[in-house]
Amino acid sequence: MKKSVLVTGARENTTGFAIAKRFAEEGYDVFITSRHAESAQAAAEKITAITGRFAKGYALSAFDEGDVKTVFEDIRANGYLLDTLVCNAANLGIRQDTLTVDIKDFMDVINTNVGWNFMLARAAALQMKEKGGGAVVFINSNTAYRAIPSRCAYSASKGGMLAMSRALALDLGKYNIRSNCVLPGMIKTERWENNYNDCRNAPSNFTPLGDIASFEDIANAAWYLGSDQSRNTTGAELVVDGGNMIQLYPIIPEK
């Protein structure tokens, strides 16, 4: 049966798109989700144009297990049982002051980053069990270990995701299904390029390697954990942050 991967949050010019492209270049057919159907399908068509692989996009925007099941039913209808799931989409929970954040906004971050990813992982695992194995990769964050200001829900969700990945590794290992996390630090996203929330001046830019991650750096890590190259690795985490987490504090050059 053909190899396939589902990557969430994979519209063009994102980490998710780079991950989807990496898997397609390795011979996988690709399924993509985004919050909007048109951006998901546009990304899928670009993947096909670049790699020649089959790709299809889906809208996935509501916290609704029915929508998740519909996506996986369509994957099956297209003749696939999923080999790899990469949970990349996230609610970033930016500027949520701890003393004033609306509890609904707080819980939206938890629901997206933990609950939604659990629904996706469970739906994927049901197909993988039928196929005889597979891999789930969560694109997590080094904030699972290191808190940043006004991002309590985000840090809590990423810590929860890390624990969930380990629990899934234990529960699903008997079906030859692996679960692992990639922990990026700062990434050169559109937000970083546009200096949203002054992120280009954040201390996490100042790494021992003198650089932060590109989309391709994260895609390479996701490919390793999501492919047979890591066939005996589960419940693990791979940090891709230029060495940021090893520092007691960043060394910021004097201007």
Secondary structure, DSSP 8 states (H G I E B T S, - for coil): ---EEEESS--SSSHHHHHHHHHHHTT-EEEEEESSHHHHHHHHHHHHHHH---EEEEE--SS-HHHHHHHHHHHHHTT---SEEEE------TTB-TTT--HHHHHHHHIIIIIIHHHHHHHHHHHHHHHT-EEEEEE--GGGTS--TTBHHHHHHHHHHHHHHHHHHHHHGGGTEEEEEEEE-SB--HHHHTTGGGGGGSGGG--TTS--B-HHHHHHHHHHHHSGGGTT--S-EEEESTTGGG-SS------
